[in-house]
Amino acid sequence: MKNSTAILDLCELVSCIAGKKTIYIDEILQKMKNKRVNPYKIYESMLQIYLFCGFPATIIGIQAFSKHFKISISKESYNLKIFKARGKLNCKEVYQSNYEKLIHNFDKMSPDLAEWMIVEGYGKVLGRKNLSLKERELVNVAILCTNYYEHQLFSHLKGSMNTGNNKDLIEKVIMKTTKFNLKSNVKNALKLLKKC
């Protein structure tokens, strides 16, 4: 994304929803509309919430989005083969040298979850168009920082750097969650970032 303020706005939006501070959604969406943030990027960020916050949060976000933006959205065809191939590539880019270890550990823990992670997470959701994987990793950081899932957050902080984001931008993303987050989560996320 050429303009880092747009990605920061997306991260603020997903943090608002992840933090269940839904009274601010309309205000943030209106601000984004006034700034002419690409509505397809906003839509994709909303869908991505589903991975870490589930359908209820995603539905709330999409309902608010559809009040502010009237765009033509076409459904992506469900193609397991494409999702699996795309998912492997994306997961390898995010985890790099830790990819094989990740897959091995997930296969031992739960073969079902291992497959869902690749197909559903990295293939079907994170592999969609309109947001790059680099942008999507920042969105993941904002959501995981707000809900503070430490292990997952650490993985996606590293993944965010592996996909080309610098620490300064990642720190700005973490700080963008402050309004919707616990101070301790922000503080701990910044400590984790220093370990990366």
N, C-alpha and C positions, 0 to 999 in steps of 0.2 A: 504494500500500500504506500503510495508516494507520500501521502500526508499522514504523519504519525498521530496527529490529533484525531483523525477519523478512527484509527484502531483503538486509541485510548477511549473514545466515545463508545465504541462497541464493547470494550471491556467494562466500562462503567455500567452500561446497560445490563450485561449479563450478571455482573456482581449484584446489581439491584434486585434482579429476579432470584438469583441464587440465595441472596440474603433475606428473601421474603419481605422486602421493603417495597411492595407493589404500589404503594401510594405515589411513588416517584416515577413510575414507568411512563405515564403520559407526558410528564414534564421533560424527561430525557428524550423521548421520541420526538417531541415537538422541537426541541433544541437541535436534534440531529437533522430533522427535516429542514429547519431554517438554515443549517450549515450545508445542506445538500449532500449529506452522506449518502452514498449509494444504497438505495433501499434493498437491493439484492444481497448486499453484504450484511445488512441488518437482519434480513430474513434468515440468512444462513447462520448467523450468530444465535438467533432465537432457536432454530432447529437443533443446534449443537448442544444447547442446555440439556436436552433430553438424555445425553450420555451420562451426565453426572447428577442431574436433579430430577429426572424422570418426566413422565407425561404431564402431571399436574402443572409443574412450573412452565413447561414448554407451551401448554395450552394457554396459560395466562399471558405469556409473552406474545404468542401468535394472535390472540384476540386483540390485544392492545395494538400490535403492529397493524392489523387489518383496519383499525379505525383511522389510522394516520396515513397509511400508504395504500393506494389502489394500483397494484401492478399485476401484470400477467405472469402467473407462475405455472410452469408445466411440471408435471410429476415425472421424476426420474424412473425409468423402467427398473423393475427388480430383476437383477441378473446376478445370481450367486457367483458364477464364474468370474465375472468382472469385479464384483465386490471383493472376492478372495484375492485376486491378483493385485488389485489396487491396494487392498489392505496390507498385504505383505510388503509392498514397496514403501508405503507410508510408514509402517511400523519400523522397518529397517532404517528409514531416514531419521526417525525420531530417536530410536534407541541405539543406532549405529553398532558399535562393537559389543554392546550388551544385548543385542537382539536374540541371538541363539540361546543365551542364558535365560532370558525372559520367557521365550517359548518353551524351553525345557521345564522351567519352574511351573509355568501355568499348566503344561501337559500333565505333570505329576500331581498338581493340586486339583485340577479340574479340566479334563479335556474339552468339556462343553464350553466352559468359560474361555479357554484358550481360543477355540474357534470363534466364539462370539466376539472376542476382542478384535480379532483380525477382520472378520466379515462385517460385523455390525459397527464396531467402533472405527477402526482405521479404514475400512473399505466403504461401507454404506454412508456413514456420516462424515468422517473427516476427509474422505476422498471426493466429496461433491465439488462442483465448480462454484465460482463466484467469490470464494475465499481461498487463498493459498494455504498450504500446510503451515507455512511460516506465520501467517495471520491467525490460523486456527489454534496454533500452539499458545499464542498470547491469550486468546479467548479461554483456553483450557486453564492457563495460569490464573486468570481472574476468577473463574468459577471455583477452582480448587483452593485458592487462597481464601476466598470468602467462606467456604464451607470447611476449610482447613482439614483436608485429608493429607497428612504430612507426607507419607510415602509417595502417594500419587503426585502431590505437588512437587516434590523433589524431582521425580522422574520427568515431569513436564517442564520444570525450570531448565533441566538439562536438555530436554527435547527441544525447547524453545531456542536454546543456543545452538543445538545441532542443526536446526533448520535455518539458521542465519540471523537470529535476533541478538543484539548486544545487551550486555547487563544493564546499561543505562535505561534502555527502553523497557526492559523487563521490570526494573525497579519502578519506573513510572506507572506501569500496569498495576503493580502491587499497591502503590500509593493511591491509584484511582479507585481502589476498592474501599478506601477508608470510611467513606460515608455510610456504607452498608455492611461494614465488617466490624468485628471485635478488634480492639487495639492490640490485644495479645496475638491474634492471628496475623496481623500486619507485621508486628515486631518479629514473630517467629518465621514468617515467610522471608523477610529481609535477611535474617540469619541464615536460612537455608540457601538463599541466593549467594551469599558470600562463600558457601562451601562448594559451589559449582565451579 
